[in-house]
Amino acid sequence: MVTRFHSTCADIDDKASHEQFDKLAKVFSGQLGGPMGALAPLVGEILGVERAAIEVHDDGLRHSVKVGDAIDFEIEDVVPFGVETGEPIRFNGMFHPVGSDLTMAEAKRSRINAFGITYEGKTGLSKSEFSWAA
């Protein structure tokens, strides 16, 4: 069974140059291959790409991102009861565009309101560092 997403969209930092904006739009649409290229066949429609101020905060187990007025979320990594090291639960070996090792997290707030899509979530995964190259 193949699931097809109906649509996707992207926000790019408002400090990006015109060249960076164009390249990132190609990355997010899958035109340059990589993880998003692998997902491109699952996307039915690209609703748009726009510039917005992006704020990222990483404070230990808490992580938050605000993208203009469109996206606002904060998650806290889940540390299981009795784990004295304070290490959160990790998923290893899974397929995800940002990496195969992600941390289970609880959404403290999670809101998307962009391009006609409205979403509020309760769970999340986190990965505080990742890198893509084209």
N, C-alpha and C positions, 0 to 999 in steps of 0.2 A: 504494500500500500504506500502510495506517495502522497504526501500532504502538500498542497500548494497554497502559499500565502496569497491573500488577495492583493495586497499592496505593501509598499514600503516607502519610507521617506528618510531624509537626513538633514541634520542641522550641522553647519560647519562654523567654527569659531569666527567671530566678526573681525578678528585681527589677521586672518589669512589673506595673503596676496591674491591677485586674480589668478595667477598661475597655480598656486596651492589650492584655491577653490576649485578650479577646473580639474586638477588631478584627483582631489579627494572625491569629487562628484563621480569621476570614473571608477575610483576604488569602490565606493559604496554601491554603485550600480552593477559591479561585477565585471566591468569592461577590461580591467587590468589583471584579471585572474585572481589567484590567491583564495583565501577563505570565502570572501564575498562572491568571487567567481563561481565557486562550488555551489553556493546557495542561489545564484541568479536564476537557474531554471525553475526554482520553487516560487519565484515572485511573479505575480500576474501583472502588476502595474506599479510604476514608480510615481508617486504622487507629487514629488517635488524635492528640491534642495534649496535651503535658504541659509543666510548668515544669521548668527545669534551669538550673544555673549555667553561663554561657557565658563562656569566656575566648578572646580573639582576640589573637594576636601577629603583628606585621608587622615583619620585620627585613631590609630590603633585598630580596634575592632569595628569602628564606625566609618562609613564611607558615604559621601553625598555628591550629587551632581545636579547642577541647575543649568538649564539651557534656555536662555531668554525667559519668556513667559510660557513656553511650550512644555518643558520637561522639568520636573522637580522630584527628586527621590533621595531618600536616605535609607541605608540598610545597616544592620549590625550583624557581624559574623556570629554564628551559633557555636558556643563552646559547650560541649556536653557536660552534664552534671558529673562531678567526681574527677574531671581531668585537671590534675594539679599543675600541669605546664601552661594551662590557659590557651592551648592550641585549639583552633576551631575545627569543625568537621570538614574534611576535604574529599572531593570526588576526583579520582585520578583515572586517566585512560578514557575519558568521554570525548565525543566530538562536540566542539563548540568553536565558533569563529575566533575567539580570543585566546583559546588554549585548551589543553586537555586536562588541566588541573585547576579546578574551581573550588571555592569555599561556599558552603551552605550559609545562607544569611536570611534574616527576617527583615521584611520591609517595615520601616518605621513610618515612612510616607512614600508613596509612589504614584505619581500623577503624570499622565501624558495628555496633552490637548493640542494637537497639531494636525494640519492638513485634513481636518474633518474626522480625525481619530481621537476618541476619548477613552482613556483607560485608567483604572486605579487597581493596583496590585497589592498582594499580601505577602508574597514570598520572593526570594531573589537568590542569585548566585553572585559571588564577587571574585574579582581578581584585580588586585591593586596595581599590578604592573603587567604590561604586554607591549609587544612591538610588532608592527607589520612593515614589510618592505616591498616595494614594487620595482 
